[in-house]
Amino acid sequence: MMYKMKLMNKPFELISIGKKTIEIRLNDEKRQKLTIGDEIEFTKLSNPDEKLHVKIIDLLRYSSFKELIDEYGMEFYGYPADEDVEDFIQSIYTIYTPEDEKKYEVLGIRIELITK
């Protein structure tokens, strides 16, 4: 199955160069349909003509962003290992609310780049 998702510039670029191997999302109704082996077409928000295709190699379900990030260090998200986790979580909260995090919980989508 092929799914389509949008990404902001920085995560898009980090995936395109192979530095980001986990995409973080809420485990909402759309993401609950994902299975290992499915593919995702990521579209760059600032330029919808730019797309990446990835394969899902694992699905990581956690109660919170912090639990997921603590389990899989910052380098899985394209950042240096010593990057501030709390700052990263706060940046996630600019996209998702803590209320949505509690409602849906969190999904880490481990990905492998197929094509740029």
C-alpha positions in Angstrom: 0.0 0.0 0.0 1.2 3.5 -0.8 0.4 6.4 1.6 1.0 10.1 1.0 2.2 12.5 3.7 3.6 16.0 3.8 6.8 17.2 5.4 8.3 20.4 6.3 11.7 21.4 4.7 14.1 20.3 7.3 12.8 16.7 7.9 12.4 16.3 4.2 16.0 17.2 3.6 17.2 15.0 6.4 15.4 12.0 5.0 16.7 12.8 1.5 20.3 12.6 2.7 19.7 9.5 4.8 20.2 11.1 8.2 16.6 10.8 9.4 15.3 7.2 9.6 12.4 7.7 11.9 9.4 9.9 11.1 7.3 10.9 14.2 3.5 11.1 13.9 0.5 10.7 16.0 -0.9 7.2 16.0 -4.2 8.6 14.6 -6.7 6.8 12.4 -4.7 7.3 9.2 -1.4 6.0 10.8 -3.1 3.0 12.4 -3.6 1.6 8.9 0.2 1.5 8.2 2.0 -1.8 8.1 5.6 -2.9 7.7 6.4 -3.1 4.0 4.0 -0.3 3.0 5.5 2.7 1.2 5.1 6.4 1.8 5.4 9.3 -0.7 6.5 12.4 1.3 5.8 15.7 -0.4 7.8 18.8 0.6 5.4 21.4 1.9 7.3 24.3 0.4 7.6 22.7 -3.1 4.9 20.0 -3.8 6.9 18.9 -6.9 9.6 17.5 -4.6 8.8 14.0 -3.4 10.6 11.2 -1.6 9.6 7.5 -1.6 10.3 5.4 1.5 9.5 1.9 2.7 8.3 1.3 6.2 10.7 -1.1 7.9 9.2 -0.9 11.5 6.4 0.7 13.4 7.2 1.9 16.9 4.2 2.6 19.2 4.7 4.7 22.4 2.6 6.6 24.8 4.6 9.8 24.4 7.0 11.6 22.1 9.5 11.6 25.0 9.3 7.8 25.4 10.0 7.3 21.7 12.9 9.7 21.6 14.4 8.3 24.8 14.3 4.8 23.3 15.7 5.9 19.9 18.2 8.7 20.2 18.3 12.0 18.4 20.5 10.6 15.6 17.4 8.6 14.3 15.7 11.9 13.7 18.7 13.4 11.9 20.2 15.3 14.8 23.5 14.9 16.7 23.2 12.6 19.7 23.7 15.4 22.1 20.9 17.6 20.7 18.5 18.8 23.4 15.6 16.4 23.6 13.3 18.9 25.3 13.8 21.5 22.6 13.0 18.8 20.0 9.8 17.8 21.8 8.8 21.4 22.0 9.2 21.7 18.3 6.9 18.7 17.8 4.3 20.5 20.0 4.2 23.3 17.4 2.7 20.6 15.1 0.8 18.3 17.5 -0.8 19.3 20.8 -0.1 17.5 24.1 -3.9 16.7 24.1 -3.6 14.9 20.8 -0.5 13.1 22.0 -2.6 11.7 24.9 -5.6 10.9 22.8 -3.8 9.1 19.9 -0.4 8.3 21.4 2.7 8.3 19.2 4.0 6.3 16.2 7.6 6.2 15.1 7.8 5.1 11.5 11.2 3.6 10.7 11.9 4.2 7.1 14.3 3.3 4.4 14.7 5.7 1.4 13.8 4.2 -1.9 14.0 7.1 -4.3 14.4 10.9 -4.3 
